[in-house]
Amino acid sequence: MKKYILQDNPFVVPTTDGKVIKEHFGLASAGNSDISIAHMIAPAGWSEPFQTPEFDEYTFIIKGRKQFNIDGDIVVLKAGQSIKIEKNVRVQYSNPFTEACEYIAICNPAFSMDLVNRENS
C-alpha cells in the first residue's frame, strides 16, 4: 500500500467567469468523494449565485479579500484568515474588491455539482 500521494499536476476546472480552480484532491482530480482541496484565484469583481451546499466548506485566504453572504450576514475575510461554512447553509461567494483573491477551499465531503445546489442567477 502506498504511504502518500504527491500531487503536482492538479486538475484545472474549466470556468467561464475568469476564476482559476486547481483541484489537488477531490472528485475531478482523483475520484475521491470524501474531501476536495483546491487552490483558487477569484478575479476582482467576481461573484457566483447563491448556493446551499450539502458539504462543509473551509476557506483559507492567502492573498486579497473575499466576501461571503452567509444567509444575509456579510463577512469579509482577508489574507491569513479562514472560515468554515456549515453544510446546508445558504451562501454566496464574491470578490467585489479591486484585487484578485487567492485562497484554498476544502470541502467535506468533496465538492460536486450534484451537491452544491446553486440557484439560478
N, CA, C and O atoms as CSV, one atom per row, in Angstrom:
chain,resi,resn,atom,element,x,y,z
A,1,MET,N,N,0.840,-1.183,0.000
A,1,MET,CA,C,0.000,0.000,0.000
A,1,MET,C,C,0.887,1.249,0.000
A,1,MET,O,O,1.867,1.333,0.741
A,2,LYS,N,N,0.527,2.198,-0.831
A,2,LYS,CA,C,1.291,3.433,-0.926
A,2,LYS,C,C,1.065,4.280,0.322
A,2,LYS,O,O,-0.055,4.374,0.824
A,3,LYS,N,N,2.128,4.890,0.813
A,3,LYS,CA,C,2.055,5.675,2.041
A,3,LYS,C,C,1.665,7.122,1.806
A,3,LYS,O,O,1.245,7.803,2.741
A,4,TYR,N,N,1.793,7.607,0.584
A,4,TYR,CA,C,1.431,9.001,0.299
A,4,TYR,C,C,1.164,9.188,-1.185
A,4,TYR,O,O,1.544,8.361,-2.014
A,5,ILE,N,N,0.511,10.277,-1.497
A,5,ILE,CA,C,0.266,10.668,-2.880
A,5,ILE,C,C,0.753,12.099,-3.044
A,5,ILE,O,O,0.266,13.006,-2.368
A,6,LEU,N,N,1.686,12.296,-3.914
A,6,LEU,CA,C,2.199,13.632,-4.203
A,6,LEU,C,C,1.412,14.184,-5.391
A,6,LEU,O,O,1.333,13.544,-6.440
A,7,GLN,N,N,0.840,15.354,-5.225
A,7,GLN,CA,C,0.058,15.950,-6.298
A,7,GLN,C,C,0.797,17.158,-6.849
A,7,GLN,O,O,0.875,18.195,-6.189
A,8,ASP,N,N,1.334,17.031,-8.045
A,8,ASP,CA,C,1.998,18.169,-8.679
A,8,ASP,C,C,1.373,18.508,-10.027
A,8,ASP,O,O,1.916,19.304,-10.793
A,9,ASN,N,N,0.237,17.901,-10.304
A,9,ASN,CA,C,-0.470,18.159,-11.557
A,9,ASN,C,C,-1.973,18.218,-11.280
A,9,ASN,O,O,-2.713,17.330,-11.705
A,10,PRO,N,N,-2.438,19.272,-10.559
A,10,PRO,CA,C,-3.854,19.341,-10.204
A,10,PRO,C,C,-4.752,19.459,-11.434
A,10,PRO,O,O,-4.325,19.903,-12.500
A,11,PHE,N,N,-5.999,19.050,-11.257
A,11,PHE,CA,C,-6.997,19.185,-12.316
A,11,PHE,C,C,-7.437,20.644,-12.388
A,11,PHE,O,O,-7.888,21.206,-11.390
A,12,VAL,N,N,-7.308,21.256,-13.554
A,12,VAL,CA,C,-7.756,22.635,-13.746
A,12,VAL,C,C,-9.203,22.596,-14.219
A,12,VAL,O,O,-9.504,22.127,-15.317
A,13,VAL,N,N,-10.087,23.097,-13.368
A,13,VAL,CA,C,-11.521,23.074,-13.666
A,13,VAL,C,C,-11.824,24.170,-14.691
A,13,VAL,O,O,-11.479,25.331,-14.470
A,14,PRO,N,N,-12.464,23.818,-15.806
A,14,PRO,CA,C,-12.801,24.856,-16.783
A,14,PRO,C,C,-13.857,25.810,-16.219
A,14,PRO,O,O,-14.838,25.373,-15.618
A,15,THR,N,N,-13.647,27.119,-16.417
A,15,THR,CA,C,-14.594,28.129,-15.948
A,15,THR,C,C,-14.850,29.140,-17.063
A,15,THR,O,O,-14.085,29.225,-18.023
A,16,THR,N,N,-15.922,29.896,-16.927
A,16,THR,CA,C,-16.239,30.939,-17.896
A,16,THR,C,C,-16.268,32.323,-17.249
A,16,THR,O,O,-16.601,33.311,-17.903
A,17,ASP,N,N,-15.916,32.392,-15.956
A,17,ASP,CA,C,-16.027,33.661,-15.230
A,17,ASP,C,C,-14.681,34.238,-14.806
A,17,ASP,O,O,-14.637,35.167,-13.999
A,18,GLY,N,N,-13.583,33.704,-15.336
A,18,GLY,CA,C,-12.261,34.217,-15.005
A,18,GLY,C,C,-11.646,33.634,-13.746
A,18,GLY,O,O,-10.484,33.905,-13.442
A,19,LYS,N,N,-12.414,32.832,-13.007
A,19,LYS,CA,C,-11.903,32.216,-11.786
A,19,LYS,C,C,-10.994,31.045,-12.144
A,19,LYS,O,O,-11.296,30.266,-13.048
A,20,VAL,N,N,-9.879,30.927,-11.427
A,20,VAL,CA,C,-8.941,29.810,-11.622
A,20,VAL,C,C,-9.173,28.814,-10.504
A,20,VAL,O,O,-9.111,29.168,-9.326
A,21,ILE,N,N,-9.443,27.562,-10.870
A,21,ILE,CA,C,-9.674,26.491,-9.899
A,21,ILE,C,C,-8.737,25.341,-10.235
A,21,ILE,O,O,-8.831,24.740,-11.305
A,22,LYS,N,N,-7.834,25.042,-9.310
A,22,LYS,CA,C,-6.920,23.905,-9.472
A,22,LYS,C,C,-7.197,22.934,-8.335
A,22,LYS,O,O,-6.786,23.153,-7.195
A,23,GLU,N,N,-7.901,21.856,-8.665
A,23,GLU,CA,C,-8.242,20.858,-7.650
A,23,GLU,C,C,-7.085,19.888,-7.477
A,23,GLU,O,O,-6.706,19.176,-8.406
A,24,HIS,N,N,-6.532,19.873,-6.267
A,24,HIS,CA,C,-5.415,18.977,-5.966
A,24,HIS,C,C,-5.908,17.591,-5.572
A,24,HIS,O,O,-5.321,16.584,-5.969
A,25,PHE,N,N,-6.980,17.538,-4.796
A,25,PHE,CA,C,-7.589,16.266,-4.415
A,25,PHE,C,C,-9.093,16.448,-4.436
A,25,PHE,O,O,-9.593,17.501,-4.040
A,26,GLY,N,N,-9.819,15.446,-4.889
A,26,GLY,CA,C,-11.273,15.517,-4.947
A,26,GLY,C,C,-11.822,14.642,-6.050
A,26,GLY,O,O,-11.125,13.771,-6.572
A,27,LEU,N,N,-13.070,14.875,-6.402
A,27,LEU,CA,C,-13.741,14.064,-7.413
A,27,LEU,C,C,-13.110,14.206,-8.792
A,27,LEU,O,O,-12.827,13.208,-9.455
A,28,ALA,N,N,-12.890,15.448,-9.222
A,28,ALA,CA,C,-12.379,15.680,-10.575
A,28,ALA,C,C,-10.936,15.215,-10.738
A,28,ALA,O,O,-10.567,14.703,-11.795
A,29,SER,N,N,-10.114,15.387,-9.698
A,29,SER,CA,C,-8.684,15.079,-9.808
A,29,SER,C,C,-8.348,13.625,-9.509
A,29,SER,O,O,-7.470,13.046,-10.150
A,30,ALA,N,N,-9.039,13.032,-8.543
A,30,ALA,CA,C,-8.645,11.697,-8.090
A,30,ALA,C,C,-9.825,10.759,-7.841
A,30,ALA,O,O,-9.634,9.636,-7.373
A,31,GLY,N,N,-11.044,11.211,-8.149
A,31,GLY,CA,C,-12.208,10.374,-7.916
A,31,GLY,C,C,-12.538,10.187,-6.450
A,31,GLY,O,O,-13.247,9.247,-6.088
A,32,ASN,N,N,-12.030,11.078,-5.594
A,32,ASN,CA,C,-12.237,10.973,-4.150
A,32,ASN,C,C,-13.469,11.786,-3.756
A,32,ASN,O,O,-13.478,13.007,-3.913
A,33,SER,N,N,-14.495,11.131,-3.254
A,33,SER,CA,C,-15.719,11.835,-2.855
A,33,SER,C,C,-15.719,12.233,-1.377
A,33,SER,O,O,-16.662,12.875,-0.914
A,34,ASP,N,N,-14.669,11.859,-0.630
A,34,ASP,CA,C,-14.620,12.168,0.798
A,34,ASP,C,C,-14.252,13.618,1.072
A,34,ASP,O,O,-14.811,14.234,1.979
A,35,ILE,N,N,-13.312,14.179,0.296
A,35,ILE,CA,C,-12.814,15.532,0.550
A,35,ILE,C,C,-12.290,16.113,-0.752
A,35,ILE,O,O,-11.824,15.381,-1.625
A,36,SER,N,N,-12.368,17.426,-0.879
A,36,SER,CA,C,-11.710,18.094,-2.003
A,36,SER,C,C,-10.892,19.256,-1.471
A,36,SER,O,O,-11.290,19.946,-0.533
A,37,ILE,N,N,-9.740,19.453,-2.094
A,37,ILE,CA,C,-8.838,20.546,-1.743
A,37,ILE,C,C,-8.467,21.239,-3.045
A,37,ILE,O,O,-7.936,20.618,-3.966
A,38,ALA,N,N,-8.755,22.541,-3.107
A,38,ALA,CA,C,-8.500,23.289,-4.339
A,38,ALA,C,C,-7.816,24.613,-4.040
A,38,ALA,O,O,-8.089,25.262,-3.030
A,39,HIS,N,N,-6.925,24.997,-4.937
A,39,HIS,CA,C,-6.267,26.301,-4.916
A,39,HIS,C,C,-7.040,27.181,-5.901
A,39,HIS,O,O,-7.201,26.815,-7.065
A,40,MET,N,N,-7.512,28.326,-5.442
A,40,MET,CA,C,-8.384,29.163,-6.260
A,40,MET,C,C,-7.856,30.590,-6.355
A,40,MET,O,O,-7.190,31.089,-5.449
A,41,ILE,N,N,-8.171,31.231,-7.473
A,41,ILE,CA,C,-7.950,32.667,-7.632
A,41,ILE,C,C,-9.228,33.250,-8.214
A,41,ILE,O,O,-9.627,32.924,-9.332
A,42,ALA,N,N,-9.869,34.129,-7.427
A,42,ALA,CA,C,-11.089,34.808,-7.859
A,42,ALA,C,C,-10.704,36.216,-8.310
A,42,ALA,O,O,-10.169,36.991,-7.518
A,43,PRO,N,N,-10.970,36.557,-9.578
A,43,PRO,CA,C,-10.579,37.877,-10.058
A,43,PRO,C,C,-11.400,38.986,-9.413
A,43,PRO,O,O,-12.474,38.737,-8.865
A,44,ALA,N,N,-10.891,40.201,-9.481
A,44,ALA,CA,C,-11.628,41.362,-8.983
A,44,ALA,C,C,-12.985,41.428,-9.676
A,44,ALA,O,O,-13.079,41.227,-10.887
A,45,GLY,N,N,-14.032,41.709,-8.908
A,45,GLY,CA,C,-15.372,41.835,-9.464
A,45,GLY,C,C,-16.120,40.525,-9.652
A,45,GLY,O,O,-17.259,40.532,-10.118
A,46,TRP,N,N,-15.507,39.405,-9.300
A,46,TRP,CA,C,-16.120,38.084,-9.493
A,46,TRP,C,C,-17.208,37.819,-8.455
A,46,TRP,O,O,-17.106,38.253,-7.308
A,47,SER,N,N,-18.246,37.103,-8.872
A,47,SER,CA,C,-19.248,36.586,-7.927
A,47,SER,C,C,-19.925,35.387,-8.562
A,47,SER,O,O,-19.856,35.181,-9.773
A,48,GLU,N,N,-20.582,34.598,-7.720
A,48,GLU,CA,C,-21.354,33.471,-8.229
A,48,GLU,C,C,-22.703,33.464,-7.534
A,48,GLU,O,O,-22.871,34.129,-6.512
A,49,PRO,N,N,-23.670,32.726,-8.069
A,49,PRO,CA,C,-25.008,32.709,-7.465
A,49,PRO,C,C,-25.003,32.123,-6.053
A,49,PRO,O,O,-24.063,31.436,-5.653
A,50,PHE,N,N,-26.065,32.408,-5.316
A,50,PHE,CA,C,-26.251,31.762,-4.014
A,50,PHE,C,C,-26.290,30.256,-4.213
A,50,PHE,O,O,-26.676,29.763,-5.273
A,51,GLN,N,N,-25.887,29.542,-3.183
A,51,GLN,CA,C,-25.934,28.086,-3.181
A,51,GLN,C,C,-26.192,27.603,-1.762
A,51,GLN,O,O,-25.954,28.321,-0.791
A,52,THR,N,N,-26.687,26.369,-1.660
A,52,THR,CA,C,-26.896,25.737,-0.355
A,52,THR,C,C,-26.257,24.350,-0.420
A,52,THR,O,O,-26.947,23.352,-0.627
A,53,PRO,N,N,-24.932,24.293,-0.244
A,53,PRO,CA,C,-24.193,23.041,-0.437
A,53,PRO,C,C,-24.509,21.978,0.616
A,53,PRO,O,O,-24.843,22.278,1.762
A,54,GLU,N,N,-24.390,20.745,0.182
A,54,GLU,CA,C,-24.550,19.601,1.080
A,54,GLU,C,C,-23.179,19.129,1.561
A,54,GLU,O,O,-22.962,17.931,1.747
A,55,PHE,N,N,-22.256,20.069,1.762
A,55,PHE,CA,C,-20.919,19.777,2.290
A,55,PHE,C,C,-20.459,20.969,3.114
A,55,PHE,O,O,-20.870,22.102,2.862
A,56,ASP,N,N,-19.600,20.708,4.105
A,56,ASP,CA,C,-18.934,21.785,4.841
A,56,ASP,C,C,-17.862,22.349,3.926
A,56,ASP,O,O,-17.194,21.601,3.213
A,57,GLU,N,N,-17.691,23.682,3.942
A,57,GLU,CA,C,-16.633,24.284,3.127
A,57,GLU,C,C,-15.767,25.178,3.998
A,57,GLU,O,O,-16.248,26.086,4.676
A,58,TYR,N,N,-14.474,24.888,3.954
A,58,TYR,CA,C,-13.468,25.667,4.671
A,58,TYR,C,C,-12.735,26.528,3.646
A,58,TYR,O,O,-12.406,26.053,2.559
A,59,THR,N,N,-12.479,27.786,3.985
A,59,THR,CA,C,-11.738,28.683,3.097
A,59,THR,C,C,-10.613,29.339,3.884
A,59,THR,O,O,-10.827,29.856,4.980
A,60,PHE,N,N,-9.409,29.312,3.311
A,60,PHE,CA,C,-8.255,29.998,3.889
A,60,PHE,C,C,-7.753,31.005,2.858
A,60,PHE,O,O,-7.407,30.628,1.739
A,61,ILE,N,N,-7.713,32.285,3.231
A,61,ILE,CA,C,-7.308,33.346,2.314
A,61,ILE,C,C,-5.792,33.497,2.339
A,61,ILE,O,O,-5.192,33.696,3.395
A,62,ILE,N,N,-5.184,33.400,1.167
A,62,ILE,CA,C,-3.738,33.565,1.019
A,62,ILE,C,C,-3.404,35.026,0.710
A,62,ILE,O,O,-2.487,35.605,1.293
A,63,LYS,N,N,-4.163,35.607,-0.218
A,63,LYS,CA,C,-3.883,36.967,-0.661
A,63,LYS,C,C,-5.195,37.640,-1.068
A,63,LYS,O,O,-6.069,36.994,-1.646
A,64,GLY,N,N,-5.337,38.926,-0.770
A,64,GLY,CA,C,-6.537,39.662,-1.140
A,64,GLY,C,C,-7.648,39.491,-0.116
A,64,GLY,O,O,-7.404,39.155,1.042
A,65,ARG,N,N,-8.874,39.730,-0.570
A,65,ARG,CA,C,-10.058,39.610,0.285
A,65,ARG,C,C,-11.167,38.894,-0.477
A,65,ARG,O,O,-11.218,38.920,-1.707
A,66,LYS,N,N,-12.052,38.254,0.284
A,66,LYS,CA,C,-13.204,37.551,-0.290
A,66,LYS,C,C,-14.417,37.848,0.571
A,66,LYS,O,O,-14.326,37.878,1.798
A,67,GLN,N,N,-15.548,38.065,-0.073
A,67,GLN,CA,C,-16.789,38.370,0.642
A,67,GLN,C,C,-17.705,37.144,0.646
A,67,GLN,O,O,-17.832,36.430,-0.349
A,68,PHE,N,N,-18.331,36.930,1.793
A,68,PHE,CA,C,-19.280,35.827,1.987
A,68,PHE,C,C,-20.606,36.435,2.426
A,68,PHE,O,O,-20.650,37.203,3.387
A,69,ASN,N,N,-21.672,36.100,1.737
A,69,ASN,CA,C,-23.014,36.448,2.184
A,69,ASN,C,C,-23.593,35.146,2.721
A,69,ASN,O,O,-24.030,34.284,1.958
A,70,ILE,N,N,-23.591,35.016,4.039
A,70,ILE,CA,C,-23.992,33.770,4.687
A,70,ILE,C,C,-25.386,33.962,5.252
A,70,ILE,O,O,-25.559,34.447,6.371
A,71,ASP,N,N,-26.383,33.572,4.456
A,71,ASP,CA,C,-27.779,33.688,4.864
A,71,ASP,C,C,-28.098,35.104,5.354
A,71,ASP,O,O,-28.798,35.286,6.350
A,72,GLY,N,N,-27.562,36.118,4.623
A,72,GLY,CA,C,-27.842,37.511,4.952
A,72,GLY,C,C,-26.768,38.205,5.773
A,72,GLY,O,O,-26.761,39.433,5.854
A,73,ASP,N,N,-25.854,37.447,6.389
A,73,ASP,CA,C,-24.739,38.046,7.123
A,73,ASP,C,C,-23.569,38.248,6.158
A,73,ASP,O,O,-23.134,37.298,5.507
A,74,ILE,N,N,-23.057,39.481,6.062
A,74,ILE,CA,C,-21.918,39.768,5.192
A,74,ILE,C,C,-20.637,39.657,6.013
A,74,ILE,O,O,-20.472,40.340,7.024
A,75,VAL,N,N,-19.727,38.779,5.560
A,75,VAL,CA,C,-18.444,38.561,6.218
A,75,VAL,C,C,-17.364,38.761,5.161
A,75,VAL,O,O,-17.457,38.217,4.061
A,76,VAL,N,N,-16.336,39.546,5.497
A,76,VAL,CA,C,-15.206,39.751,4.592
A,76,VAL,C,C,-13.957,39.193,5.263
A,76,VAL,O,O,-13.611,39.572,6.382
A,77,LEU,N,N,-13.288,38.283,4.556
A,77,LEU,CA,C,-12.034,37.714,5.049
A,77,LEU,C,C,-10.869,38.317,4.290
A,77,LEU,O,O,-10.987,38.644,3.109
A,78,LYS,N,N,-9.731,38.463,4.981
A,78,LYS,CA,C,-8.511,38.957,4.350
A,78,LYS,C,C,-7.413,37.917,4.552
A,78,LYS,O,O,-7.602,36.921,5.250
A,79,ALA,N,N,-6.274,38.163,3.934
A,79,ALA,CA,C,-5.150,37.228,3.980
A,79,ALA,C,C,-4.843,36.796,5.414
A,79,ALA,O,O,-4.763,37.619,6.325
A,80,GLY,N,N,-4.673,35.485,5.588
A,80,GLY,CA,C,-4.355,34.920,6.895
A,80,GLY,C,C,-5.566,34.488,7.690
A,80,GLY,O,O,-5.424,33.862,8.741
A,81,GLN,N,N,-6.762,34.812,7.207
A,81,GLN,CA,C,-7.986,34.417,7.923
A,81,GLN,C,C,-8.618,33.206,7.249
A,81,GLN,O,O,-8.371,32.924,6.076
A,82,SER,N,N,-9.438,32.498,8.020
A,82,SER,CA,C,-10.144,31.337,7.489
A,82,SER,C,C,-11.555,31.287,8.060
A,82,SER,O,O,-11.872,31.953,9.046
A,83,ILE,N,N,-12.391,30.484,7.416
A,83,ILE,CA,C,-13.784,30.351,7.825
A,83,ILE,C,C,-14.273,28.946,7.474
A,83,ILE,O,O,-13.796,28.331,6.521
A,84,LYS,N,N,-15.216,28.459,8.244
A,84,LYS,CA,C,-15.916,27.213,7.919
A,84,LYS,C,C,-17.387,27.562,7.756
A,84,LYS,O,O,-18.004,28.134,8.655
A,85,ILE,N,N,-17.942,27.212,6.599
A,85,ILE,CA,C,-19.372,27.376,6.346
A,85,ILE,C,C,-19.995,25.987,6.465
A,85,ILE,O,O,-19.621,25.065,5.740
A,86,GLU,N,N,-20.934,25.849,7.371
A,86,GLU,CA,C,-21.582,24.553,7.592
A,86,GLU,C,C,-22.418,24.140,6.372
A,86,GLU,O,O,-22.945,24.986,5.649
A,87,LYS,N,N,-22.524,22.838,6.161
A,87,LYS,CA,C,-23.366,22.344,5.074
A,87,LYS,C,C,-24.813,22.757,5.307
A,87,LYS,O,O,-25.230,23.000,6.440
A,88,ASN,N,N,-25.572,22.832,4.217
A,88,ASN,CA,C,-26.996,23.192,4.222
A,88,ASN,C,C,-27.249,24.629,4.672
A,88,ASN,O,O,-28.345,24.947,5.133
A,89,VAL,N,N,-26.239,25.504,4.542
A,89,VAL,CA,C,-26.382,26.930,4.831
A,89,VAL,C,C,-26.315,27.678,3.496
A,89,VAL,O,O,-25.428,27.422,2.682
A,90,ARG,N,N,-27.239,28.587,3.280
A,90,ARG,CA,C,-27.274,29.367,2.034
A,90,ARG,C,C,-26.144,30.404,2.061
A,90,ARG,O,O,-26.011,31.178,3.009
A,91,VAL,N,N,-25.337,30.397,0.997
A,91,VAL,CA,C,-24.156,31.266,0.949
A,91,VAL,C,C,-23.915,31.750,-0.482
A,91,VAL,O,O,-24.206,31.052,-1.453
A,92,GLN,N,N,-23.378,32.953,-0.577
A,92,GLN,CA,C,-22.910,33.471,-1.864
A,92,GLN,C,C,-21.473,33.936,-1.679
A,92,GLN,O,O,-21.160,34.663,-0.737
A,93,TYR,N,N,-20.610,33.512,-2.582
A,93,TYR,CA,C,-19.203,33.893,-2.561
A,93,TYR,C,C,-18.966,34.969,-3.615
A,93,TYR,O,O,-19.508,34.895,-4.718
A,94,SER,N,N,-18.145,35.980,-3.267
A,94,SER,CA,C,-17.834,37.025,-4.242
A,94,SER,C,C,-16.528,37.718,-3.894
A,94,SER,O,O,-16.012,37.611,-2.781
A,95,ASN,N,N,-16.014,38.432,-4.886
A,95,ASN,CA,C,-14.853,39.290,-4.702
A,95,ASN,C,C,-15.196,40.648,-5.324
A,95,ASN,O,O,-14.837,40.913,-6.471
A,96,PRO,N,N,-15.891,41.509,-4.570
A,96,PRO,CA,C,-16.269,42.811,-5.107
A,96,PRO,C,C,-15.138,43.839,-5.044
A,96,PRO,O,O,-15.357,45.022,-5.305
A,97,PHE,N,N,-13.950,43.393,-4.704
A,97,PHE,CA,C,-12.821,44.288,-4.481
A,97,PHE,C,C,-12.006,44.484,-5.765
A,97,PHE,O,O,-12.298,43.870,-6.791
A,98,THR,N,N,-10.990,45.337,-5.700
A,98,THR,CA,C,-10.232,45.712,-6.899
A,98,THR,C,C,-9.018,44.830,-7.160
A,98,THR,O,O,-8.357,44.988,-8.186
A,99,GLU,N,N,-8.709,43.904,-6.250
A,99,GLU,CA,C,-7.594,42.987,-6.480
A,99,GLU,C,C,-8.086,41.538,-6.418
A,99,GLU,O,O,-9.085,41.234,-5.767
A,100,ALA,N,N,-7.371,40.665,-7.100
A,100,ALA,CA,C,-7.724,39.242,-7.089
A,100,ALA,C,C,-7.576,38.676,-5.679
A,100,ALA,O,O,-6.809,39.188,-4.863
A,101,CYS,N,N,-8.318,37.622,-5.416
A,101,CYS,CA,C,-8.242,36.929,-4.128
A,101,CYS,C,C,-7.746,35.507,-4.379
A,101,CYS,O,O,-8.331,34.763,-5.166
A,102,GLU,N,N,-6.664,35.142,-3.700
A,102,GLU,CA,C,-6.107,33.801,-3.796
A,102,GLU,C,C,-6.420,33.062,-2.506
A,102,GLU,O,O,-6.200,33.593,-1.417
A,103,TYR,N,N,-6.931,31.841,-2.618
A,103,TYR,CA,C,-7.334,31.105,-1.426
A,103,TYR,C,C,-7.340,29.604,-1.655
A,103,TYR,O,O,-7.261,29.124,-2.786
A,104,ILE,N,N,-7.436,28.881,-0.552
A,104,ILE,CA,C,-7.582,27.425,-0.562
A,104,ILE,C,C,-8.996,27.101,-0.087
A,104,ILE,O,O,-9.463,27.647,0.912
A,105,ALA,N,N,-9.667,26.217,-0.806
A,105,ALA,CA,C,-11.001,25.755,-0.407
A,105,ALA,C,C,-10.947,24.252,-0.161
A,105,ALA,O,O,-10.406,23.492,-0.964
A,106,ILE,N,N,-11.518,23.844,0.965
A,106,ILE,CA,C,-11.589,22.431,1.325
A,106,ILE,C,C,-13.058,22.097,1.566
A,106,ILE,O,O,-13.726,22.755,2.363
A,107,CYS,N,N,-13.554,21.081,0.881
A,107,CYS,CA,C,-14.954,20.668,1.036
A,107,CYS,C,C,-15.008,19.245,1.569
A,107,CYS,O,O,-14.260,18.371,1.133
A,108,ASN,N,N,-15.923,19.029,2.536
A,108,ASN,CA,C,-16.089,17.727,3.162
A,108,ASN,C,C,-17.580,17.429,3.303
A,108,ASN,O,O,-18.247,18.080,4.107
A,109,PRO,N,N,-18.137,16.459,2.546
A,109,PRO,CA,C,-17.488,15.652,1.515
A,109,PRO,C,C,-17.058,16.519,0.326
A,109,PRO,O,O,-17.278,17.730,0.319
A,110,ALA,N,N,-16.454,15.896,-0.658
A,110,ALA,CA,C,-15.868,16.622,-1.778
A,110,ALA,C,C,-16.895,17.461,-2.531
A,110,ALA,O,O,-18.078,17.127,-2.597
A,111,PHE,N,N,-16.396,18.575,-3.103
A,111,PHE,CA,C,-17.242,19.409,-3.962
A,111,PHE,C,C,-17.787,18.574,-5.105
A,111,PHE,O,O,-17.072,17.773,-5.707
A,112,SER,N,N,-19.053,18.772,-5.393
A,112,SER,CA,C,-19.709,18.116,-6.515
A,112,SER,C,C,-20.834,19.021,-6.991
A,112,SER,O,O,-21.552,19.602,-6.177
A,113,MET,N,N,-20.991,19.143,-8.302
A,113,MET,CA,C,-22.104,19.938,-8.833
A,113,MET,C,C,-23.442,19.354,-8.377
A,113,MET,O,O,-24.432,20.078,-8.274
A,114,ASP,N,N,-23.474,18.054,-8.104
A,114,ASP,CA,C,-24.702,17.417,-7.627
A,114,ASP,C,C,-25.041,17.806,-6.190
A,114,ASP,O,O,-26.190,17.669,-5.769
A,115,LEU,N,N,-24.051,18.292,-5.430
A,115,LEU,CA,C,-24.252,18.621,-4.024
A,115,LEU,C,C,-24.240,20.121,-3.729
A,115,LEU,O,O,-24.564,20.522,-2.611
A,116,VAL,N,N,-23.877,20.955,-4.700
A,116,VAL,CA,C,-23.685,22.389,-4.431
A,116,VAL,C,C,-25.014,23.162,-4.386
A,116,VAL,O,O,-25.129,24.148,-3.659
A,117,ASN,N,N,-26.006,22.721,-5.152
A,117,ASN,CA,C,-27.344,23.336,-5.152
A,117,ASN,C,C,-27.296,24.836,-5.421
A,117,ASN,O,O,-27.810,25.636,-4.639
A,118,ARG,N,N,-26.666,25.208,-6.548
A,118,ARG,CA,C,-26.610,26.626,-6.945
A,118,ARG,C,C,-27.970,27.092,-7.431
A,118,ARG,O,O,-28.693,26.369,-8.117
A,119,GLU,N,N,-28.295,28.318,-7.057
A,119,GLU,CA,C,-29.536,28.931,-7.505
A,119,GLU,C,C,-29.319,29.539,-8.895
A,119,GLU,O,O,-28.189,29.846,-9.275
A,120,ASN,N,N,-30.393,29.708,-9.637
A,120,ASN,CA,C,-30.292,30.387,-10.923
A,120,ASN,C,C,-29.969,31.845,-10.685
A,120,ASN,O,O,-30.575,32.483,-9.823
A,121,SER,N,N,-29.024,32.381,-11.436
A,121,SER,CA,C,-28.602,33.759,-11.202
A,121,SER,C,C,-29.561,34.782,-11.791
A,121,SER,O,O,-29.332,35.985,-11.670
